[in-house]
Amino acid sequence: MTILKEMNELDWVDVCALDDLTPNTGAGALIEHQQIAIFRVGAEKRVYALSNQDPFSQAFVMSRGIIGDLQGERVVASPIYKQHFSLATGR
């Protein structure tokens, strides 16, 4: 099964309008008792989402991370220990 097909089978939740997200920043959202970090990169018409919890410090701060690029991959750097996580996969 392709990733795109898997994504189409997910139940999507509207959080806010795209224009509510300032380009190149993150925002936190609480969805079904889980904190999510949402990012809009530049003028793109899509968002990236991952857990708002930093897996190393356990703090809910990922939405405050710095968006960047490592070897062509969009990433967010944790504001605590500066580890980088892929915006596309969360890796």
N, CA, C and O atoms as CSV, one atom per row, in Angstrom:
chain,resi,resn,atom,element,x,y,z
A,1,MET,N,N,0.855,-1.176,0.000
A,1,MET,CA,C,0.000,0.000,0.000
A,1,MET,C,C,0.898,1.234,0.000
A,1,MET,O,O,1.874,1.284,0.749
A,2,THR,N,N,0.587,2.213,-0.815
A,2,THR,CA,C,1.409,3.419,-0.875
A,2,THR,C,C,1.057,4.358,0.269
A,2,THR,O,O,-0.023,4.280,0.855
A,3,ILE,N,N,1.997,5.244,0.572
A,3,ILE,CA,C,1.770,6.210,1.646
A,3,ILE,C,C,0.572,7.085,1.324
A,3,ILE,O,O,-0.248,7.372,2.197
A,4,LEU,N,N,0.468,7.516,0.052
A,4,LEU,CA,C,-0.647,8.383,-0.340
A,4,LEU,C,C,-1.981,7.678,-0.124
A,4,LEU,O,O,-2.927,8.289,0.373
A,5,LYS,N,N,-2.069,6.411,-0.488
A,5,LYS,CA,C,-3.312,5.676,-0.285
A,5,LYS,C,C,-3.615,5.552,1.213
A,5,LYS,O,O,-4.764,5.701,1.629
A,6,GLU,N,N,-2.591,5.282,2.016
A,6,GLU,CA,C,-2.784,5.196,3.460
A,6,GLU,C,C,-3.273,6.530,4.014
A,6,GLU,O,O,-4.146,6.560,4.882
A,7,MET,N,N,-2.718,7.631,3.519
A,7,MET,CA,C,-3.115,8.942,3.995
A,7,MET,C,C,-4.567,9.243,3.635
A,7,MET,O,O,-5.282,9.867,4.418
A,8,ASN,N,N,-5.003,8.807,2.466
A,8,ASN,CA,C,-6.379,9.050,2.054
A,8,ASN,C,C,-7.375,8.274,2.898
A,8,ASN,O,O,-8.548,8.641,2.972
A,9,GLU,N,N,-6.916,7.206,3.534
A,9,GLU,CA,C,-7.804,6.392,4.357
A,9,GLU,C,C,-7.874,6.887,5.800
A,9,GLU,O,O,-8.650,6.353,6.592
A,10,LEU,N,N,-7.087,7.886,6.152
A,10,LEU,CA,C,-7.101,8.425,7.505
A,10,LEU,C,C,-8.304,9.340,7.703
A,10,LEU,O,O,-8.842,9.892,6.743
A,11,ASP,N,N,-8.711,9.490,8.939
A,11,ASP,CA,C,-9.752,10.447,9.282
A,11,ASP,C,C,-9.068,11.768,9.616
A,11,ASP,O,O,-8.419,11.893,10.655
A,12,TRP,N,N,-9.217,12.746,8.737
A,12,TRP,CA,C,-8.580,14.046,8.922
A,12,TRP,C,C,-9.431,14.913,9.824
A,12,TRP,O,O,-10.658,14.807,9.824
A,13,VAL,N,N,-8.773,15.781,10.603
A,13,VAL,CA,C,-9.445,16.679,11.533
A,13,VAL,C,C,-9.079,18.113,11.154
A,13,VAL,O,O,-7.898,18.451,11.063
A,14,ASP,N,N,-10.085,18.952,10.933
A,14,ASP,CA,C,-9.829,20.366,10.678
A,14,ASP,C,C,-9.423,21.036,11.983
A,14,ASP,O,O,-10.126,20.931,12.988
A,15,VAL,N,N,-8.282,21.725,11.962
A,15,VAL,CA,C,-7.778,22.395,13.152
A,15,VAL,C,C,-7.925,23.901,13.018
A,15,VAL,O,O,-8.377,24.573,13.945
A,16,CYS,N,N,-7.545,24.428,11.864
A,16,CYS,CA,C,-7.632,25.861,11.613
A,16,CYS,C,C,-7.502,26.086,10.113
A,16,CYS,O,O,-7.193,25.162,9.361
A,17,ALA,N,N,-7.737,27.305,9.693
A,17,ALA,CA,C,-7.542,27.661,8.292
A,17,ALA,C,C,-6.046,27.787,8.015
A,17,ALA,O,O,-5.279,28.134,8.914
A,18,LEU,N,N,-5.629,27.511,6.795
A,18,LEU,CA,C,-4.224,27.606,6.427
A,18,LEU,C,C,-3.680,29.002,6.711
A,18,LEU,O,O,-2.550,29.143,7.177
A,19,ASP,N,N,-4.466,30.022,6.437
A,19,ASP,CA,C,-4.016,31.397,6.660
A,19,ASP,C,C,-3.866,31.745,8.140
A,19,ASP,O,O,-3.268,32.768,8.474
A,20,ASP,N,N,-4.400,30.907,9.031
A,20,ASP,CA,C,-4.228,31.139,10.470
A,20,ASP,C,C,-2.811,30.792,10.930
A,20,ASP,O,O,-2.381,31.227,11.998
A,21,LEU,N,N,-2.083,30.009,10.123
A,21,LEU,CA,C,-0.717,29.617,10.471
A,21,LEU,C,C,0.269,30.578,9.813
A,21,LEU,O,O,0.282,30.728,8.591
A,22,THR,N,N,1.077,31.213,10.615
A,22,THR,CA,C,2.100,32.108,10.090
A,22,THR,C,C,3.162,31.272,9.383
A,22,THR,O,O,3.660,30.300,9.950
A,23,PRO,N,N,3.517,31.643,8.139
A,23,PRO,CA,C,4.545,30.865,7.421
A,23,PRO,C,C,5.838,30.757,8.225
A,23,PRO,O,O,6.250,31.699,8.903
A,24,ASN,N,N,6.463,29.596,8.134
A,24,ASN,CA,C,7.749,29.288,8.778
A,24,ASN,C,C,7.687,29.287,10.299
A,24,ASN,O,O,8.672,29.587,10.974
A,25,THR,N,N,6.513,28.944,10.828
A,25,THR,CA,C,6.373,28.801,12.276
A,25,THR,C,C,5.537,27.560,12.578
A,25,THR,O,O,4.955,26.945,11.685
A,26,GLY,N,N,5.496,27.218,13.845
A,26,GLY,CA,C,4.683,26.102,14.292
A,26,GLY,C,C,3.584,26.578,15.221
A,26,GLY,O,O,3.627,27.688,15.752
A,27,ALA,N,N,2.609,25.719,15.402
A,27,ALA,CA,C,1.514,25.984,16.338
A,27,ALA,C,C,1.143,24.666,16.999
A,27,ALA,O,O,1.281,23.600,16.399
A,28,GLY,N,N,0.678,24.745,18.220
A,28,GLY,CA,C,0.250,23.554,18.936
A,28,GLY,C,C,-1.258,23.404,18.869
A,28,GLY,O,O,-1.990,24.394,18.854
A,29,ALA,N,N,-1.721,22.159,18.828
A,29,ALA,CA,C,-3.158,21.873,18.818
A,29,ALA,C,C,-3.414,20.665,19.701
A,29,ALA,O,O,-2.604,19.740,19.752
A,30,LEU,N,N,-4.543,20.677,20.395
A,30,LEU,CA,C,-4.946,19.545,21.215
A,30,LEU,C,C,-6.050,18.811,20.476
A,30,LEU,O,O,-7.140,19.347,20.278
A,31,ILE,N,N,-5.764,17.586,20.072
A,31,ILE,CA,C,-6.711,16.779,19.304
A,31,ILE,C,C,-6.906,15.461,20.027
A,31,ILE,O,O,-5.975,14.667,20.161
A,32,GLU,N,N,-8.133,15.236,20.494
A,32,GLU,CA,C,-8.470,14.000,21.204
A,32,GLU,C,C,-7.454,13.686,22.306
A,32,GLU,O,O,-6.939,12.570,22.374
A,33,HIS,N,N,-7.167,14.654,23.158
A,33,HIS,CA,C,-6.283,14.506,24.313
A,33,HIS,C,C,-4.816,14.289,23.941
A,33,HIS,O,O,-4.026,13.843,24.773
A,34,GLN,N,N,-4.446,14.603,22.691
A,34,GLN,CA,C,-3.057,14.462,22.271
A,34,GLN,C,C,-2.577,15.796,21.697
A,34,GLN,O,O,-3.246,16.397,20.856
A,35,GLN,N,N,-1.402,16.255,22.167
A,35,GLN,CA,C,-0.848,17.499,21.657
A,35,GLN,C,C,-0.115,17.249,20.339
A,35,GLN,O,O,0.712,16.345,20.226
A,36,ILE,N,N,-0.445,18.079,19.348
A,36,ILE,CA,C,0.128,17.973,18.013
A,36,ILE,C,C,0.828,19.284,17.687
A,36,ILE,O,O,0.337,20.357,18.038
A,37,ALA,N,N,1.967,19.202,17.020
A,37,ALA,CA,C,2.661,20.384,16.507
A,37,ALA,C,C,2.382,20.465,15.008
A,37,ALA,O,O,2.582,19.493,14.280
A,38,ILE,N,N,1.923,21.625,14.555
A,38,ILE,CA,C,1.581,21.834,13.144
A,38,ILE,C,C,2.505,22.905,12.596
A,38,ILE,O,O,2.719,23.935,13.236
A,39,PHE,N,N,3.056,22.665,11.407
A,39,PHE,CA,C,4.002,23.594,10.799
A,39,PHE,C,C,3.581,23.942,9.380
A,39,PHE,O,O,3.112,23.090,8.626
A,40,ARG,N,N,3.757,25.203,9.036
A,40,ARG,CA,C,3.572,25.667,7.660
A,40,ARG,C,C,4.918,26.221,7.202
A,40,ARG,O,O,5.488,27.098,7.850
A,41,VAL,N,N,5.420,25.706,6.084
A,41,VAL,CA,C,6.726,26.110,5.578
A,41,VAL,C,C,6.537,27.062,4.401
A,41,VAL,O,O,5.964,26.693,3.376
A,42,GLY,N,N,7.022,28.289,4.560
A,42,GLY,CA,C,6.964,29.275,3.486
A,42,GLY,C,C,5.546,29.497,2.986
A,42,GLY,O,O,4.599,29.555,3.770
A,43,ALA,N,N,5.413,29.618,1.682
A,43,ALA,CA,C,4.111,29.879,1.058
A,43,ALA,C,C,3.417,28.589,0.623
A,43,ALA,O,O,2.422,28.636,-0.100
A,44,GLU,N,N,3.930,27.444,1.055
A,44,GLU,CA,C,3.317,26.168,0.669
A,44,GLU,C,C,1.856,26.117,1.099
A,44,GLU,O,O,1.479,26.710,2.110
A,45,LYS,N,N,1.056,25.424,0.348
A,45,LYS,CA,C,-0.371,25.291,0.635
A,45,LYS,C,C,-0.655,23.989,1.382
A,45,LYS,O,O,-1.730,23.408,1.227
A,46,ARG,N,N,0.295,23.531,2.186
A,46,ARG,CA,C,0.105,22.328,2.991
A,46,ARG,C,C,0.745,22.530,4.344
A,46,ARG,O,O,1.509,23.473,4.552
A,47,VAL,N,N,0.426,21.638,5.260
A,47,VAL,CA,C,1.003,21.695,6.597
A,47,VAL,C,C,1.668,20.363,6.916
A,47,VAL,O,O,1.377,19.340,6.297
A,48,TYR,N,N,2.548,20.398,7.875
A,48,TYR,CA,C,3.195,19.203,8.404
A,48,TYR,C,C,2.757,19.083,9.856
A,48,TYR,O,O,2.568,20.093,10.535
A,49,ALA,N,N,2.596,17.867,10.329
A,49,ALA,CA,C,2.169,17.658,11.709
A,49,ALA,C,C,2.937,16.490,12.318
A,49,ALA,O,O,3.196,15.479,11.665
A,50,LEU,N,N,3.289,16.660,13.580
A,50,LEU,CA,C,3.901,15.590,14.357
A,50,LEU,C,C,3.578,15.821,15.819
A,50,LEU,O,O,2.977,16.834,16.178
A,51,SER,N,N,3.970,14.898,16.647
A,51,SER,CA,C,3.696,15.039,18.071
A,51,SER,C,C,4.363,16.298,18.612
A,51,SER,O,O,5.474,16.635,18.204
A,52,ASN,N,N,3.704,16.983,19.513
A,52,ASN,CA,C,4.279,18.168,20.131
A,52,ASN,C,C,5.262,17.804,21.237
A,52,ASN,O,O,5.931,18.685,21.776
A,53,GLN,N,N,5.362,16.523,21.584
A,53,GLN,CA,C,6.246,16.093,22.672
A,53,GLN,C,C,7.636,15.752,22.147
A,53,GLN,O,O,7.786,14.915,21.257
A,54,ASP,N,N,8.629,16.395,22.697
A,54,ASP,CA,C,10.020,16.086,22.380
A,54,ASP,C,C,10.319,14.701,22.953
A,54,ASP,O,O,10.174,14.498,24.158
A,55,PRO,N,N,10.733,13.744,22.118
A,55,PRO,CA,C,10.945,12.381,22.615
A,55,PRO,C,C,12.118,12.247,23.591
A,55,PRO,O,O,12.198,11.256,24.317
A,56,PHE,N,N,13.021,13.220,23.619
A,56,PHE,CA,C,14.179,13.127,24.512
A,56,PHE,C,C,13.918,13.783,25.861
A,56,PHE,O,O,14.245,13.207,26.899
A,57,SER,N,N,13.335,14.978,25.863
A,57,SER,CA,C,13.092,15.686,27.126
A,57,SER,C,C,11.697,15.414,27.687
A,57,SER,O,O,11.429,15.690,28.856
A,58,GLN,N,N,10.812,14.871,26.851
A,58,GLN,CA,C,9.411,14.613,27.190
A,58,GLN,C,C,8.588,15.891,27.350
A,58,GLN,O,O,7.410,15.823,27.703
A,59,ALA,N,N,9.189,17.055,27.094
A,59,ALA,CA,C,8.472,18.331,27.179
A,59,ALA,C,C,7.635,18.545,25.915
A,59,ALA,O,O,8.018,18.100,24.833
A,60,PHE,N,N,6.521,19.210,26.048
A,60,PHE,CA,C,5.633,19.489,24.918
A,60,PHE,C,C,6.028,20.833,24.299
A,60,PHE,O,O,5.407,21.860,24.570
A,61,VAL,N,N,7.067,20.806,23.469
A,61,VAL,CA,C,7.652,22.043,22.945
A,61,VAL,C,C,7.958,22.015,21.445
A,61,VAL,O,O,8.479,22.999,20.920
A,62,MET,N,N,7.657,20.945,20.754
A,62,MET,CA,C,8.074,20.840,19.358
A,62,MET,C,C,7.480,21.933,18.471
A,62,MET,O,O,8.105,22.328,17.487
A,63,SER,N,N,6.293,22.427,18.797
A,63,SER,CA,C,5.690,23.481,17.985
A,63,SER,C,C,6.506,24.770,18.058
A,63,SER,O,O,6.327,25.663,17.230
A,64,ARG,N,N,7.395,24.873,19.034
A,64,ARG,CA,C,8.265,26.048,19.168
A,64,ARG,C,C,9.636,25.825,18.541
A,64,ARG,O,O,10.521,26.672,18.658
A,65,GLY,N,N,9.811,24.691,17.878
A,65,GLY,CA,C,11.091,24.372,17.260
A,65,GLY,C,C,11.390,25.242,16.054
A,65,GLY,O,O,10.534,25.975,15.559
A,66,ILE,N,N,12.617,25.141,15.601
A,66,ILE,CA,C,13.080,25.922,14.461
A,66,ILE,C,C,13.014,25.057,13.208
A,66,ILE,O,O,13.569,23.958,13.173
A,67,ILE,N,N,12.335,25.557,12.184
A,67,ILE,CA,C,12.206,24.848,10.910
A,67,ILE,C,C,13.480,25.062,10.113
A,67,ILE,O,O,14.012,26.171,10.056
A,68,GLY,N,N,13.966,23.983,9.491
A,68,GLY,CA,C,15.181,24.089,8.694
A,68,GLY,C,C,15.234,23.040,7.604
A,68,GLY,O,O,14.241,22.373,7.312
A,69,ASP,N,N,16.391,22.905,7.015
A,69,ASP,CA,C,16.619,21.972,5.923
A,69,ASP,C,C,17.950,21.276,6.169
A,69,ASP,O,O,18.977,21.934,6.336
A,70,LEU,N,N,17.935,19.954,6.191
A,70,LEU,CA,C,19.157,19.165,6.309
A,70,LEU,C,C,19.266,18.265,5.103
A,70,LEU,O,O,18.473,17.337,4.945
A,71,GLN,N,N,20.234,18.526,4.254
A,71,GLN,CA,C,20.479,17.718,3.061
A,71,GLN,C,C,19.216,17.541,2.229
A,71,GLN,O,O,18.925,16.441,1.758
A,72,GLY,N,N,18.469,18.620,2.049
A,72,GLY,CA,C,17.281,18.596,1.206
A,72,GLY,C,C,16.016,18.114,1.892
A,72,GLY,O,O,14.964,18.052,1.256
A,73,GLU,N,N,16.088,17.774,3.166
A,73,GLU,CA,C,14.914,17.296,3.907
A,73,GLU,C,C,14.459,18.370,4.893
A,73,GLU,O,O,15.263,18.896,5.662
A,74,ARG,N,N,13.173,18.689,4.866
A,74,ARG,CA,C,12.636,19.673,5.812
A,74,ARG,C,C,12.587,19.056,7.192
A,74,ARG,O,O,12.107,17.937,7.376
A,75,VAL,N,N,13.095,19.810,8.170
A,75,VAL,CA,C,13.172,19.304,9.536
A,75,VAL,C,C,12.744,20.394,10.506
A,75,VAL,O,O,12.663,21.573,10.160
A,76,VAL,N,N,12.472,19.960,11.733
A,76,VAL,CA,C,12.274,20.888,12.841
A,76,VAL,C,C,13.281,20.491,13.917
A,76,VAL,O,O,13.459,19.311,14.218
A,77,ALA,N,N,13.929,21.495,14.485
A,77,ALA,CA,C,14.898,21.262,15.556
A,77,ALA,C,C,14.204,21.496,16.885
A,77,ALA,O,O,13.573,22.533,17.091
A,78,SER,N,N,14.321,20.540,17.779
A,78,SER,CA,C,13.744,20.678,19.109
A,78,SER,C,C,14.367,21.872,19.825
A,78,SER,O,O,15.585,22.046,19.783
A,79,PRO,N,N,13.551,22.697,20.481
A,79,PRO,CA,C,14.116,23.834,21.204
A,79,PRO,C,C,14.865,23.431,22.482
A,79,PRO,O,O,15.550,24.262,23.077
A,80,ILE,N,N,14.743,22.184,22.904
A,80,ILE,CA,C,15.415,21.753,24.141
A,80,ILE,C,C,16.840,21.276,23.854
A,80,ILE,O,O,17.802,21.919,24.273
A,81,TYR,N,N,16.982,20.145,23.137
A,81,TYR,CA,C,18.297,19.561,22.900
A,81,TYR,C,C,18.765,19.695,21.457
A,81,TYR,O,O,19.844,19.215,21.111
A,82,LYS,N,N,17.974,20.335,20.619
A,82,LYS,CA,C,18.328,20.646,19.220
A,82,LYS,C,C,18.395,19.435,18.296
A,82,LYS,O,O,18.983,19.538,17.219
A,83,GLN,N,N,17.819,18.293,18.668
A,83,GLN,CA,C,17.751,17.175,17.739
A,83,GLN,C,C,16.822,17.571,16.594
A,83,GLN,O,O,15.884,18.345,16.783
A,84,HIS,N,N,17.094,17.033,15.409
A,84,HIS,CA,C,16.296,17.346,14.230
A,84,HIS,C,C,15.358,16.184,13.917
A,84,HIS,O,O,15.730,15.015,14.020
A,85,PHE,N,N,14.128,16.540,13.531
A,85,PHE,CA,C,13.125,15.542,13.169
A,85,PHE,C,C,12.536,15.918,11.816
A,85,PHE,O,O,12.234,17.083,11.561
A,86,SER,N,N,12.376,14.928,10.961
A,86,SER,CA,C,11.824,15.157,9.631
A,86,SER,C,C,10.370,15.596,9.728
A,86,SER,O,O,9.576,14.982,10.441
A,87,LEU,N,N,10.025,16.655,9.012
A,87,LEU,CA,C,8.621,17.085,8.992
A,87,LEU,C,C,7.773,16.141,8.156
A,87,LEU,O,O,6.568,16.026,8.382
A,88,ALA,N,N,8.389,15.461,7.189
A,88,ALA,CA,C,7.625,14.554,6.326
A,88,ALA,C,C,7.308,13.230,7.004
A,88,ALA,O,O,6.233,12.669,6.795
A,89,THR,N,N,8.247,12.720,7.826
A,89,THR,CA,C,8.063,11.381,8.392
A,89,THR,C,C,8.086,11.347,9.924
A,89,THR,O,O,7.627,10.374,10.520
A,90,GLY,N,N,8.613,12.396,10.569
A,90,GLY,CA,C,8.772,12.384,12.015
A,90,GLY,C,C,10.043,11.712,12.479
A,90,GLY,O,O,10.379,11.777,13.662
A,91,ARG,N,N,10.755,11.069,11.575
A,91,ARG,CA,C,11.997,10.372,11.919
A,91,ARG,C,C,13.002,11.338,12.499
A,91,ARG,O,O,14.112,10.938,12.850
